[in-house]
Amino acid sequence: MRRAALLFAYSLKRVRTLVITTGLLLAALQLVLIFVGGAIQTSGGFDQLSAIIPPFARELLGPSVTVVMSFGGIVCMGYFEVAVMGALIALAVTLGTVPASEVETGFMDLILARPLARHWIITRTVALTTLVTTAMVALMVAGTWTGLRLFAPAGIAWPEARLINSLAVNLGMLTLCWGGVAMAIGAGSRRRSVAGGTAGLLALTTFLLDYVARLWQPAEKIAWLSPFRYYNPFDLITGTALPYKNLVVLGGIAAAGFAAAYVLFARRDISH
Amino acid sequence: MAPISIRNLTKRYGSVRAVNNLNLEVAPGEILGFLGLNGAGKTTTIRILLDLLRPNSGSAFLLGHDCQADGLQARSNIGYLPGEMGIYSDLTGHEVLDLLAKLSNKGVDKVRRGELQERLEFPESDLRRRLREYSTGMKRKLGLIQAFQSDPLLLILDEPTEGLDPLMQESFYKLLVDVKQRGRTVFMSSHVLSEVDRVCDRIALIRKGELVLLSTIEETRKLAARPVRVLFAEDVPGAPGLPAGTEVIETFPRSWNLTVEGPLGPLLRAIATLPVRDIEIAEAKLEDVILKYYRDGAPERKP
């Protein structure tokens, strides 16, 4: 246990720059969004923006479009912006494939030549991914509240804490889900690029599947396969309570990924 | 208890047998050279000992503990130098040594580390630098320090002098003598036959995954054909009727160049009636035997 904690601390130290930079950027993005949202609100721009959306688009996008075209919607946008989701998932994939990287470089040889059980390698990675994901989401939430205090126009209603927390928790679980998938792939891989690339491609494919299924009915039949189906920020913004089923599914995928990683890593040959 | 015991070990990659029914015991306090051409199965065997690879059949024991079933105990008192040091380049030498020392059972022994640094001429200033600034030789020295720093009972070294300059090789040989004198056991793979000749007590030669030679250095050297030059006081015709094991390389009227495998007695008896002026016998070279095993597929020779 002591050796595993040591390895965890070492791994955290190695990724600290990446994690701190990403976390600060995500938090800063919340501040920027709120600043911009405040400026638009003050100038009455939201009404003008809503007016220029054509009726067919309004019908296609549903009531969520009017919600997003508001100060509260802009505040929440940081939790479902594609770049933000992409950054979080990329970070989770990077962390989930740390064992593959250590195998590839040969560092794993030196670690496992010591009296350290293989399962600690995966436990370390699970802890690292979970901690970093939590920290990222917490920084985003902190950024949101800091931004609201600094830049929200006077008298405007702030999004409820419950909504921000729901978005953050759901996004965090989605991120962790991809961390689990990447870990399972990475636990059986010799090359981090292969593991990361495969996980990334899978994420992109399932993202597109979910996106297409929202516009094209036939794809709806298999859309349940996409983890992104279990993150519906627009529903949350329009007032739907956070569906715990979504969290269970995403958490289940993450847990299955972690379990697969334990099994695969315990059985594999370590060769580079 | 043998520090290393390998029993009927087989490792296959698809249809290729990387290690085939290998049996080997390393005695306490000895330095055993593990030889073989590239791809012969040396590194595979070492990786099985460290439980990095899982064998298809057979078993291996380190310090009396099964490498697979009781791997943590098996690896609790060993030092390992891999063929290539896979270390992240953003770490300093100190960070690498501290981390690896703490991951072993024994923790950091600054005094021992200091001794090793001195012997391998690796100053503190170099340890404070990041590995991206290290040369190949410096990385090798760092690898040696991490393997030796916990003063383990058993050292497993994969081509330890690869990348070291001659002076550092000399320091390494002295280090080996020192650890041997303190009763430690060393299992090292090497391609440098002069090094094996100098530091090893025994050699184990593996070919296509099978052990084909296991012997002391002295006994192995005896397997080599010794170059013999016979000089005559007057002209002698040809070299007929020489005993088995004697090969004629070339003949001149007043000298023969021969090679002799085994004892010289039969040759001396065969030329006793000739006008021999002098006989020059060169020392057999270990590398002649090893290269013969590498090249010709010489027959298995195990105790």
Interface residues (C-beta under 8 A of the other chain):
Chain A: R3 L6 L7 Y10 R14 E102 T105 G106 F107 M108 D109 L110 I111 L112 A113 R114 P115 L116 A117 R267 D269 I270 S271 H272
Chain B: R47 L50 D51 L52 L53 R54 G71 L72 Q73 R75 S76 I78 Y80 P82 E84 M85 G86 I87 Y88 D90 L99 L100 K102 L103 S104 N105 Q146 I156
